[in-house]
Every structure is written in C-alpha cells, then in structure tokens.
Amino acid sequence: MPKFSFTAENLADTLTPGQTTSARGTLTASSPQAAKKTVERSLRSRGYEPTGDITITPK
C-alpha cells in the first residue's frame, strides 16, 4: 500500500473549547481519499474536530 503524508490545520480541541492546534504525520492507505478518512477518524477519536484543511500528499 502507498504511503501518504498529511497536514491538518485548525483542529478544534473538543476537550478544551476555544483551543486550536494542527497536526502532521504519515500513514499507509489504499488511496488519498482513504488516507483522509483515516486521518479524520483518528483526529476525532483523540478529541479534535477538523475545521480547516487536511492536505494529503504521496510520500
């Protein structure tokens, strides 16, 4: 499976309202769309709501 890099901007912290952050990393997924869905799900499970762009690029 291909590797992708991601950058997520303007993540709202649901545990500390009013706080925002960003995240970046790498992951393996079958397609860029699958990578984006995985990143969104992972961020939400950690208490962050994506309110900005999530950029996925091949690694």
PDB file of N, H, CA, C and O in Angstrom:
ATOM      1  N   MET A   1       0.842  -1.183   0.000  1.00  0.00           N
ATOM      2  CA  MET A   1       0.000   0.000   0.000  1.00  0.00           C
ATOM      3  C   MET A   1       0.888   1.248   0.000  1.00  0.00           C
ATOM      4  O   MET A   1       1.968   1.252   0.591  1.00  0.00           O
ATOM      5  N   PRO A   2       0.425   2.291  -0.662  1.00  0.00           N
ATOM      6  CA  PRO A   2       1.215   3.526  -0.712  1.00  0.00           C
ATOM      7  C   PRO A   2       1.236   4.278   0.617  1.00  0.00           C
ATOM      8  O   PRO A   2       0.338   4.145   1.448  1.00  0.00           O
ATOM      9  N   LYS A   3       2.287   5.068   0.786  1.00  0.00           N
ATOM     10  H   LYS A   3       3.017   5.175   0.111  1.00  0.00           H
ATOM     11  CA  LYS A   3       2.418   5.909   1.976  1.00  0.00           C
ATOM     12  C   LYS A   3       2.028   7.335   1.613  1.00  0.00           C
ATOM     13  O   LYS A   3       2.260   7.798   0.497  1.00  0.00           O
ATOM     14  N   PHE A   4       1.431   8.017   2.583  1.00  0.00           N
ATOM     15  H   PHE A   4       1.243   7.641   3.490  1.00  0.00           H
ATOM     16  CA  PHE A   4       0.998   9.394   2.408  1.00  0.00           C
ATOM     17  C   PHE A   4       1.440  10.221   3.598  1.00  0.00           C
ATOM     18  O   PHE A   4       1.573   9.719   4.714  1.00  0.00           O
ATOM     19  N   SER A   5       1.665  11.503   3.337  1.00  0.00           N
ATOM     20  H   SER A   5       1.557  11.911   2.430  1.00  0.00           H
ATOM     21  CA  SER A   5       1.887  12.481   4.396  1.00  0.00           C
ATOM     22  C   SER A   5       0.614  13.281   4.547  1.00  0.00           C
ATOM     23  O   SER A   5      -0.119  13.483   3.579  1.00  0.00           O
ATOM     24  N   PHE A   6       0.346  13.742   5.769  1.00  0.00           N
ATOM     25  H   PHE A   6       0.941  13.578   6.555  1.00  0.00           H
ATOM     26  CA  PHE A   6      -0.826  14.591   5.960  1.00  0.00           C
ATOM     27  C   PHE A   6      -0.470  15.791   6.822  1.00  0.00           C
ATOM     28  O   PHE A   6       0.410  15.730   7.680  1.00  0.00           O
ATOM     29  N   THR A   7      -1.173  16.874   6.570  1.00  0.00           N
ATOM     30  H   THR A   7      -1.888  16.923   5.873  1.00  0.00           H
ATOM     31  CA  THR A   7      -1.114  18.072   7.394  1.00  0.00           C
ATOM     32  C   THR A   7      -2.547  18.497   7.659  1.00  0.00           C
ATOM     33  O   THR A   7      -3.325  18.667   6.721  1.00  0.00           O
ATOM     34  N   ALA A   8      -2.897  18.667   8.899  1.00  0.00           N
ATOM     35  H   ALA A   8      -2.264  18.529   9.661  1.00  0.00           H
ATOM     36  CA  ALA A   8      -4.248  19.090   9.292  1.00  0.00           C
ATOM     37  C   ALA A   8      -4.126  20.417  10.033  1.00  0.00           C
ATOM     38  O   ALA A   8      -3.435  20.509  11.047  1.00  0.00           O
ATOM     39  N   GLU A   9      -4.797  21.436   9.522  1.00  0.00           N
ATOM     40  H   GLU A   9      -5.359  21.361   8.698  1.00  0.00           H
ATOM     41  CA  GLU A   9      -4.756  22.768  10.113  1.00  0.00           C
ATOM     42  C   GLU A   9      -6.070  23.069  10.832  1.00  0.00           C
ATOM     43  O   GLU A   9      -7.118  22.520  10.492  1.00  0.00           O
ATOM     44  N   ASN A  10      -5.997  23.946  11.826  1.00  0.00           N
ATOM     45  H   ASN A  10      -5.146  24.392  12.102  1.00  0.00           H
ATOM     46  CA  ASN A  10      -7.187  24.420  12.541  1.00  0.00           C
ATOM     47  C   ASN A  10      -8.042  23.292  13.112  1.00  0.00           C
ATOM     48  O   ASN A  10      -9.219  23.155  12.779  1.00  0.00           O
ATOM     49  N   LEU A  11      -7.435  22.497  13.967  1.00  0.00           N
ATOM     50  H   LEU A  11      -6.479  22.608  14.237  1.00  0.00           H
ATOM     51  CA  LEU A  11      -8.167  21.435  14.651  1.00  0.00           C
ATOM     52  C   LEU A  11      -8.730  22.000  15.947  1.00  0.00           C
ATOM     53  O   LEU A  11      -7.978  22.468  16.802  1.00  0.00           O
ATOM     54  N   ALA A  12     -10.031  21.959  16.093  1.00  0.00           N
ATOM     55  H   ALA A  12     -10.642  21.579  15.398  1.00  0.00           H
ATOM     56  CA  ALA A  12     -10.669  22.440  17.314  1.00  0.00           C
ATOM     57  C   ALA A  12     -10.564  21.364  18.390  1.00  0.00           C
ATOM     58  O   ALA A  12     -10.939  20.213  18.169  1.00  0.00           O
ATOM     59  N   ASP A  13     -10.059  21.744  19.536  1.00  0.00           N
ATOM     60  H   ASP A  13      -9.754  22.680  19.715  1.00  0.00           H
ATOM     61  CA  ASP A  13      -9.917  20.827  20.664  1.00  0.00           C
ATOM     62  C   ASP A  13     -11.271  20.741  21.376  1.00  0.00           C
ATOM     63  O   ASP A  13     -11.703  21.705  22.007  1.00  0.00           O
ATOM     64  N   THR A  14     -11.933  19.595  21.274  1.00  0.00           N
ATOM     65  H   THR A  14     -11.581  18.811  20.761  1.00  0.00           H
ATOM     66  CA  THR A  14     -13.265  19.452  21.865  1.00  0.00           C
ATOM     67  C   THR A  14     -13.207  19.315  23.386  1.00  0.00           C
ATOM     68  O   THR A  14     -14.222  19.488  24.060  1.00  0.00           O
ATOM     69  N   LEU A  15     -12.036  19.007  23.926  1.00  0.00           N
ATOM     70  H   LEU A  15     -11.211  18.866  23.378  1.00  0.00           H
ATOM     71  CA  LEU A  15     -11.897  18.880  25.375  1.00  0.00           C
ATOM     72  C   LEU A  15     -11.568  20.217  26.032  1.00  0.00           C
ATOM     73  O   LEU A  15     -11.822  20.406  27.221  1.00  0.00           O
ATOM     74  N   THR A  16     -11.002  21.148  25.258  1.00  0.00           N
ATOM     75  H   THR A  16     -10.795  20.995  24.292  1.00  0.00           H
ATOM     76  CA  THR A  16     -10.683  22.485  25.745  1.00  0.00           C
ATOM     77  C   THR A  16     -11.238  23.486  24.742  1.00  0.00           C
ATOM     78  O   THR A  16     -10.509  23.953  23.867  1.00  0.00           O
ATOM     79  N   PRO A  17     -12.509  23.819  24.858  1.00  0.00           N
ATOM     80  CA  PRO A  17     -13.128  24.727  23.881  1.00  0.00           C
ATOM     81  C   PRO A  17     -12.357  26.034  23.730  1.00  0.00           C
ATOM     82  O   PRO A  17     -11.854  26.600  24.700  1.00  0.00           O
ATOM     83  N   GLY A  18     -12.280  26.490  22.493  1.00  0.00           N
ATOM     84  H   GLY A  18     -12.689  26.031  21.704  1.00  0.00           H
ATOM     85  CA  GLY A  18     -11.561  27.716  22.190  1.00  0.00           C
ATOM     86  C   GLY A  18     -10.112  27.487  21.785  1.00  0.00           C
ATOM     87  O   GLY A  18      -9.465  28.399  21.272  1.00  0.00           O
ATOM     88  N   GLN A  19      -9.601  26.298  22.005  1.00  0.00           N
ATOM     89  H   GLN A  19     -10.127  25.557  22.422  1.00  0.00           H
ATOM     90  CA  GLN A  19      -8.228  25.976  21.637  1.00  0.00           C
ATOM     91  C   GLN A  19      -8.191  25.313  20.259  1.00  0.00           C
ATOM     92  O   GLN A  19      -9.051  24.495  19.935  1.00  0.00           O
ATOM     93  N   THR A  20      -7.206  25.664  19.467  1.00  0.00           N
ATOM     94  H   THR A  20      -6.507  26.329  19.731  1.00  0.00           H
ATOM     95  CA  THR A  20      -6.999  25.007  18.177  1.00  0.00           C
ATOM     96  C   THR A  20      -5.553  24.560  18.083  1.00  0.00           C
ATOM     97  O   THR A  20      -4.683  25.071  18.787  1.00  0.00           O
ATOM     98  N   THR A  21      -5.309  23.607  17.210  1.00  0.00           N
ATOM     99  H   THR A  21      -6.016  23.192  16.637  1.00  0.00           H
ATOM    100  CA  THR A  21      -3.962  23.089  17.010  1.00  0.00           C
ATOM    101  C   THR A  21      -3.852  22.591  15.578  1.00  0.00           C
ATOM    102  O   THR A  21      -4.806  22.691  14.807  1.00  0.00           O
ATOM    103  N   SER A  22      -2.705  22.063  15.226  1.00  0.00           N
ATOM    104  H   SER A  22      -1.930  21.983  15.852  1.00  0.00           H
ATOM    105  CA  SER A  22      -2.515  21.446  13.916  1.00  0.00           C
ATOM    106  C   SER A  22      -1.767  20.135  14.133  1.00  0.00           C
ATOM    107  O   SER A  22      -1.208  19.889  15.201  1.00  0.00           O
ATOM    108  N   ALA A  23      -1.771  19.307  13.103  1.00  0.00           N
ATOM    109  H   ALA A  23      -2.225  19.507  12.235  1.00  0.00           H
ATOM    110  CA  ALA A  23      -1.100  18.008  13.210  1.00  0.00           C
ATOM    111  C   ALA A  23      -0.517  17.642  11.861  1.00  0.00           C
ATOM    112  O   ALA A  23      -0.994  18.087  10.817  1.00  0.00           O
ATOM    113  N   ARG A  24       0.519  16.827  11.902  1.00  0.00           N
ATOM    114  H   ARG A  24       0.906  16.467  12.751  1.00  0.00           H
ATOM    115  CA  ARG A  24       1.084  16.297  10.668  1.00  0.00           C
ATOM    116  C   ARG A  24       1.676  14.938  10.942  1.00  0.00           C
ATOM    117  O   ARG A  24       2.027  14.610  12.076  1.00  0.00           O
ATOM    118  N   GLY A  25       1.783  14.148   9.886  1.00  0.00           N
ATOM    119  H   GLY A  25       1.498  14.415   8.965  1.00  0.00           H
ATOM    120  CA  GLY A  25       2.326  12.815  10.057  1.00  0.00           C
ATOM    121  C   GLY A  25       2.296  12.036   8.770  1.00  0.00           C
ATOM    122  O   GLY A  25       2.072  12.597   7.697  1.00  0.00           O
ATOM    123  N   THR A  26       2.523  10.735   8.875  1.00  0.00           N
ATOM    124  H   THR A  26       2.705  10.279   9.747  1.00  0.00           H
ATOM    125  CA  THR A  26       2.498   9.839   7.717  1.00  0.00           C
ATOM    126  C   THR A  26       1.624   8.642   8.037  1.00  0.00           C
ATOM    127  O   THR A  26       1.434   8.280   9.198  1.00  0.00           O
ATOM    128  N   LEU A  27       1.102   8.042   6.997  1.00  0.00           N
ATOM    129  H   LEU A  27       1.257   8.335   6.054  1.00  0.00           H
ATOM    130  CA  LEU A  27       0.311   6.834   7.162  1.00  0.00           C
ATOM    131  C   LEU A  27       0.297   6.050   5.869  1.00  0.00           C
ATOM    132  O   LEU A  27       0.673   6.568   4.818  1.00  0.00           O
ATOM    133  N   THR A  28      -0.130   4.818   5.941  1.00  0.00           N
ATOM    134  H   THR A  28      -0.436   4.397   6.795  1.00  0.00           H
ATOM    135  CA  THR A  28      -0.281   3.940   4.793  1.00  0.00           C
ATOM    136  C   THR A  28      -1.764   3.751   4.542  1.00  0.00           C
ATOM    137  O   THR A  28      -2.531   3.461   5.460  1.00  0.00           O
ATOM    138  N   ALA A  29      -2.163   3.920   3.275  1.00  0.00           N
ATOM    139  H   ALA A  29      -1.540   4.156   2.529  1.00  0.00           H
ATOM    140  CA  ALA A  29      -3.577   3.764   2.932  1.00  0.00           C
ATOM    141  C   ALA A  29      -3.678   3.362   1.459  1.00  0.00           C
ATOM    142  O   ALA A  29      -2.717   3.492   0.700  1.00  0.00           O
ATOM    143  N   SER A  30      -4.842   2.878   1.075  1.00  0.00           N
ATOM    144  H   SER A  30      -5.622   2.772   1.692  1.00  0.00           H
ATOM    145  CA  SER A  30      -5.035   2.405  -0.301  1.00  0.00           C
ATOM    146  C   SER A  30      -5.188   3.539  -1.299  1.00  0.00           C
ATOM    147  O   SER A  30      -4.932   3.343  -2.487  1.00  0.00           O
ATOM    148  N   SER A  31      -5.603   4.731  -0.846  1.00  0.00           N
ATOM    149  H   SER A  31      -5.811   4.890   0.119  1.00  0.00           H
ATOM    150  CA  SER A  31      -5.805   5.864  -1.742  1.00  0.00           C
ATOM    151  C   SER A  31      -5.759   7.154  -0.930  1.00  0.00           C
ATOM    152  O   SER A  31      -5.856   7.114   0.296  1.00  0.00           O
ATOM    153  N   PRO A  32      -5.611   8.306  -1.603  1.00  0.00           N
ATOM    154  CA  PRO A  32      -5.643   9.569  -0.865  1.00  0.00           C
ATOM    155  C   PRO A  32      -6.969   9.785  -0.127  1.00  0.00           C
ATOM    156  O   PRO A  32      -6.981  10.334   0.975  1.00  0.00           O
ATOM    157  N   GLN A  33      -8.073   9.361  -0.723  1.00  0.00           N
ATOM    158  H   GLN A  33      -8.063   8.916  -1.618  1.00  0.00           H
ATOM    159  CA  GLN A  33      -9.379   9.512  -0.075  1.00  0.00           C
ATOM    160  C   GLN A  33      -9.453   8.665   1.192  1.00  0.00           C
ATOM    161  O   GLN A  33      -9.965   9.114   2.218  1.00  0.00           O
ATOM    162  N   ALA A  34      -8.941   7.442   1.114  1.00  0.00           N
ATOM    163  H   ALA A  34      -8.526   7.078   0.281  1.00  0.00           H
ATOM    164  CA  ALA A  34      -8.927   6.570   2.289  1.00  0.00           C
ATOM    165  C   ALA A  34      -8.016   7.152   3.375  1.00  0.00           C
ATOM    166  O   ALA A  34      -8.328   7.067   4.563  1.00  0.00           O
ATOM    167  N   ALA A  35      -6.900   7.737   2.968  1.00  0.00           N
ATOM    168  H   ALA A  35      -6.646   7.806   2.003  1.00  0.00           H
ATOM    169  CA  ALA A  35      -5.988   8.349   3.931  1.00  0.00           C
ATOM    170  C   ALA A  35      -6.673   9.507   4.651  1.00  0.00           C
ATOM    171  O   ALA A  35      -6.543   9.643   5.867  1.00  0.00           O
ATOM    172  N   LYS A  36      -7.395  10.335   3.914  1.00  0.00           N
ATOM    173  H   LYS A  36      -7.500  10.224   2.926  1.00  0.00           H
ATOM    174  CA  LYS A  36      -8.074  11.478   4.528  1.00  0.00           C
ATOM    175  C   LYS A  36      -9.133  11.019   5.521  1.00  0.00           C
ATOM    176  O   LYS A  36      -9.246  11.583   6.610  1.00  0.00           O
ATOM    177  N   LYS A  37      -9.910   9.999   5.157  1.00  0.00           N
ATOM    178  H   LYS A  37      -9.818   9.541   4.273  1.00  0.00           H
ATOM    179  CA  LYS A  37     -10.933   9.484   6.073  1.00  0.00           C
ATOM    180  C   LYS A  37     -10.294   8.912   7.338  1.00  0.00           C
ATOM    181  O   LYS A  37     -10.813   9.092   8.440  1.00  0.00           O
ATOM    182  N   THR A  38      -9.169   8.227   7.172  1.00  0.00           N
ATOM    183  H   THR A  38      -8.748   8.081   6.277  1.00  0.00           H
ATOM    184  CA  THR A  38      -8.472   7.654   8.322  1.00  0.00           C
ATOM    185  C   THR A  38      -7.960   8.752   9.243  1.00  0.00           C
ATOM    186  O   THR A  38      -8.082   8.647  10.464  1.00  0.00           O
ATOM    187  N   VAL A  39      -7.387   9.807   8.664  1.00  0.00           N
ATOM    188  H   VAL A  39      -7.288   9.892   7.672  1.00  0.00           H
ATOM    189  CA  VAL A  39      -6.880  10.928   9.474  1.00  0.00           C
ATOM    190  C   VAL A  39      -8.041  11.588  10.222  1.00  0.00           C
ATOM    191  O   VAL A  39      -7.930  11.857  11.418  1.00  0.00           O
ATOM    192  N   GLU A  40      -9.152  11.852   9.526  1.00  0.00           N
ATOM    193  H   GLU A  40      -9.241  11.634   8.554  1.00  0.00           H
ATOM    194  CA  GLU A  40     -10.311  12.483  10.179  1.00  0.00           C
ATOM    195  C   GLU A  40     -10.810  11.640  11.347  1.00  0.00           C
ATOM    196  O   GLU A  40     -11.076  12.168  12.426  1.00  0.00           O
ATOM    197  N   ARG A  41     -10.936  10.342  11.135  1.00  0.00           N
ATOM    198  H   ARG A  41     -10.720   9.913  10.258  1.00  0.00           H
ATOM    199  CA  ARG A  41     -11.418   9.439  12.183  1.00  0.00           C
ATOM    200  C   ARG A  41     -10.451   9.413  13.369  1.00  0.00           C
ATOM    201  O   ARG A  41     -10.873   9.428  14.525  1.00  0.00           O
ATOM    202  N   SER A  42      -9.169   9.374  13.074  1.00  0.00           N
ATOM    203  H   SER A  42      -8.826   9.361  12.134  1.00  0.00           H
ATOM    204  CA  SER A  42      -8.164   9.334  14.135  1.00  0.00           C
ATOM    205  C   SER A  42      -8.172  10.620  14.952  1.00  0.00           C
ATOM    206  O   SER A  42      -8.096  10.578  16.180  1.00  0.00           O
ATOM    207  N   LEU A  43      -8.265  11.759  14.277  1.00  0.00           N
ATOM    208  H   LEU A  43      -8.327  11.794  13.279  1.00  0.00           H
ATOM    209  CA  LEU A  43      -8.284  13.032  14.998  1.00  0.00           C
ATOM    210  C   LEU A  43      -9.513  13.137  15.889  1.00  0.00           C
ATOM    211  O   LEU A  43      -9.414  13.571  17.037  1.00  0.00           O
ATOM    212  N   ARG A  44     -10.666  12.743  15.369  1.00  0.00           N
ATOM    213  H   ARG A  44     -10.746  12.390  14.437  1.00  0.00           H
ATOM    214  CA  ARG A  44     -11.898  12.800  16.172  1.00  0.00           C
ATOM    215  C   ARG A  44     -11.807  11.882  17.389  1.00  0.00           C
ATOM    216  O   ARG A  44     -12.296  12.227  18.465  1.00  0.00           O
ATOM    217  N   SER A  45     -11.188  10.724  17.225  1.00  0.00           N
ATOM    218  H   SER A  45     -10.790  10.443  16.351  1.00  0.00           H
ATOM    219  CA  SER A  45     -11.072   9.788  18.352  1.00  0.00           C
ATOM    220  C   SER A  45     -10.160  10.342  19.439  1.00  0.00           C
ATOM    221  O   SER A  45     -10.216   9.897  20.585  1.00  0.00           O
ATOM    222  N   ARG A  46      -9.320  11.309  19.085  1.00  0.00           N
ATOM    223  H   ARG A  46      -9.274  11.671  18.154  1.00  0.00           H
ATOM    224  CA  ARG A  46      -8.406  11.936  20.048  1.00  0.00           C
ATOM    225  C   ARG A  46      -8.943  13.254  20.583  1.00  0.00           C
ATOM    226  O   ARG A  46      -8.243  13.960  21.309  1.00  0.00           O
ATOM    227  N   GLY A  47     -10.192  13.597  20.228  1.00  0.00           N
ATOM    228  H   GLY A  47     -10.761  13.024  19.638  1.00  0.00           H
ATOM    229  CA  GLY A  47     -10.812  14.792  20.784  1.00  0.00           C
ATOM    230  C   GLY A  47     -10.630  16.051  19.952  1.00  0.00           C
ATOM    231  O   GLY A  47     -10.796  17.157  20.467  1.00  0.00           O
ATOM    232  N   TYR A  48     -10.291  15.902  18.671  1.00  0.00           N
ATOM    233  H   TYR A  48     -10.157  15.004  18.254  1.00  0.00           H
ATOM    234  CA  TYR A  48     -10.118  17.059  17.790  1.00  0.00           C
ATOM    235  C   TYR A  48     -11.129  17.014  16.657  1.00  0.00           C
ATOM    236  O   TYR A  48     -11.387  15.960  16.076  1.00  0.00           O
ATOM    237  N   GLU A  49     -11.692  18.165  16.356  1.00  0.00           N
ATOM    238  H   GLU A  49     -11.482  19.022  16.829  1.00  0.00           H
ATOM    239  CA  GLU A  49     -12.646  18.281  15.252  1.00  0.00           C
ATOM    240  C   GLU A  49     -11.972  19.069  14.132  1.00  0.00           C
ATOM    241  O   GLU A  49     -11.631  20.237  14.317  1.00  0.00           O
ATOM    242  N   PRO A  50     -11.776  18.437  12.963  1.00  0.00           N
ATOM    243  CA  PRO A  50     -11.160  19.161  11.851  1.00  0.00           C
ATOM    244  C   PRO A  50     -12.068  20.292  11.371  1.00  0.00           C
ATOM    245  O   PRO A  50     -13.190  20.044  10.929  1.00  0.00           O
ATOM    246  N   THR A  51     -11.583  21.536  11.458  1.00  0.00           N
ATOM    247  H   THR A  51     -10.672  21.737  11.818  1.00  0.00           H
ATOM    248  CA  THR A  51     -12.354  22.685  10.986  1.00  0.00           C
ATOM    249  C   THR A  51     -11.652  23.377   9.823  1.00  0.00           C
ATOM    250  O   THR A  51     -12.201  24.306   9.231  1.00  0.00           O
ATOM    251  N   GLY A  52     -10.450  22.934   9.498  1.00  0.00           N
ATOM    252  H   GLY A  52     -10.004  22.179   9.979  1.00  0.00           H
ATOM    253  CA  GLY A  52      -9.691  23.510   8.391  1.00  0.00           C
ATOM    254  C   GLY A  52      -9.341  22.434   7.382  1.00  0.00           C
ATOM    255  O   GLY A  52      -9.956  21.368   7.344  1.00  0.00           O
ATOM    256  N   ASP A  53      -8.352  22.729   6.573  1.00  0.00           N
ATOM    257  H   ASP A  53      -7.852  23.594   6.604  1.00  0.00           H
ATOM    258  CA  ASP A  53      -7.945  21.817   5.516  1.00  0.00           C
ATOM    259  C   ASP A  53      -7.114  20.653   6.057  1.00  0.00           C
ATOM    260  O   ASP A  53      -6.308  20.807   6.975  1.00  0.00           O
ATOM    261  N   ILE A  54      -7.340  19.493   5.459  1.00  0.00           N
ATOM    262  H   ILE A  54      -7.995  19.368   4.714  1.00  0.00           H
ATOM    263  CA  ILE A  54      -6.468  18.341   5.664  1.00  0.00           C
ATOM    264  C   ILE A  54      -5.852  18.051   4.315  1.00  0.00           C
ATOM    265  O   ILE A  54      -6.549  17.693   3.366  1.00  0.00           O
ATOM    266  N   THR A  55      -4.546  18.207   4.233  1.00  0.00           N
ATOM    267  H   THR A  55      -3.980  18.498   5.004  1.00  0.00           H
ATOM    268  CA  THR A  55      -3.827  18.011   2.975  1.00  0.00           C
ATOM    269  C   THR A  55      -3.153  16.651   2.990  1.00  0.00           C
ATOM    270  O   THR A  55      -2.412  16.322   3.917  1.00  0.00           O
ATOM    271  N   ILE A  56      -3.417  15.864   1.953  1.00  0.00           N
ATOM    272  H   ILE A  56      -4.019  16.132   1.200  1.00  0.00           H
ATOM    273  CA  ILE A  56      -2.817  14.537   1.806  1.00  0.00           C
ATOM    274  C   ILE A  56      -1.909  14.564   0.583  1.00  0.00           C
ATOM    275  O   ILE A  56      -2.341  14.961  -0.499  1.00  0.00           O
ATOM    276  N   THR A  57      -0.652  14.144   0.745  1.00  0.00           N
ATOM    277  H   THR A  57      -0.302  13.822   1.624  1.00  0.00           H
ATOM    278  CA  THR A  57       0.277  14.093  -0.371  1.00  0.00           C
ATOM    279  C   THR A  57       0.996  12.756  -0.380  1.00  0.00           C
ATOM    280  O   THR A  57       1.279  12.203   0.683  1.00  0.00           O
ATOM    281  N   PRO A  58       1.301  12.219  -1.571  1.00  0.00           N
ATOM    282  CA  PRO A  58       2.054  10.961  -1.640  1.00  0.00           C
ATOM    283  C   PRO A  58       3.438  11.149  -1.042  1.00  0.00           C
ATOM    284  O   PRO A  58       4.034  12.220  -1.150  1.00  0.00           O
ATOM    285  N   LYS A  59       3.939  10.104  -0.417  1.00  0.00           N
ATOM    286  H   LYS A  59       3.455   9.234  -0.329  1.00  0.00           H
ATOM    287  CA  LYS A  59       5.274  10.183   0.201  1.00  0.00           C
ATOM    288  C   LYS A  59       6.284   9.511  -0.691  1.00  0.00           C
ATOM    289  O   LYS A  59       7.468   9.466  -0.357  1.00  0.00           O
TER     290      LYS A  59
END
